[in-house]
Amino acid sequence: MSPHYDRRKFLTRGLVVGGFAVAAPTLLSACVSSGTESAPAGGLGIASQRLAWIKNTQFAGSYLADKNGYYTQEGFSGADLVAGGPTAPPIESDVLSRTFAGVSQVPIVGSAVAEGAPLKIVGAVYQRYAGCVMSMGANPISTPEDLYGKTIGCASSSEPVWRNFIAALGLDNSRIKTVPVQGDPIGMTAGEIDGYLGFINSQVVDLRAKGFDIRTMLLADVGFPLVGQVYITTQDNIDNHRDKLKAFLKAEVRGWTDVLADPQRATDLTVTEYGRTLNLNPQSTFQCCLAGNELIRSGRPNQQILAISDEAAEANIRSIAAGGLDLSVTDLFELGPIREVYQDNPDLTLA
């Protein structure tokens, strides 16, 4: 990154992510809440983070960190969980301008960093990225080669991931028709498109609950080994507010540990409190939570939630390099703070 980087200029011109120019952020409405347990208020202020999507179980670890008082126990005065959605400003711009942290995806963060954004990935909820190609049972897409001759719907926010996936697997893009579809795969059920780039822990569950025979091809299982739901913050926070960052990460680890231990409570909080305006179906939401938990678990003993190994970081860099992002591990990742959290708190490691 250039030492003459101008943050104001970056925000003024907006992010260019995956070929899409995205405007600088506007103010979003946000709900400021605090933990219900009594805990001493510290001097760290509000634990503010921009979520990548609406308030479904995808962010249940943060809900439990809030509800169980983990943010306040770590020295924050409360939490500000800012919802996203298809019309929300880009996460990366919000983190640069108004929130302490954000939740995003590796190729999207990589695109912003390549444009000069002083951001780093500091942890990942999912060991495997949740993105998948959804298709109907009557016309399944089971392998990357099955994409040839197909029309695939893709939201603009997922376009960088899709472009990188096609490049990383060496697929012929001219043989795959990609059309913009904003966040709703229902057109696939009517035969308007053959597949949809969705998430195995949300749209897949929703459509199956409605009786549709949905098949999936998880990108991480067919040669695109990305971690998913990554936490990002600014280089300034890493350099000058490291204790605050570690406190934030510790609270998140504790929250996600609770989600793994009690997915039903995580579901109930999502449906009745944090996502109550969404009118979520309790049964489907529970299944979404279980699907997300499977992405969190590595299957190895002594797992450290949110931590990213050197090998995983390098694999992620190789995957996005195929899409034209010339970044090193140190350009995109800062793994020191989460590792320090576990050094200071070895009891957080899962048995």
KAGI-V84303 format. One line per field, one symbol per residue. psi: psi as a letter, one per 40 degrees, with the letter a starting at -180 (. if undefined). A space follows every 50 residues. Layout:
psi=???
//
This chain:
psi=hheehhddddddeiihhfehhhiiiihiiihhiiieihihhaeeahghih ieaigaedfddddddddeeddddeeieaihhhiaideiiidddddddeid iihaidddddddddeehgiiheihdhdhhehihiiidegihdiddedhei hhihiddeddddddddddefihdeehhhihhgehedddeeedidihgahe ecdddddddeeighiihhdeefeggiiigihiiidddddefddddddddd dddddddddddgdddddddddecdfdeefihdddddddddddddddheei ifihhdihiddddddddddeddeehgiideddigedddddddddgeeehh .
//
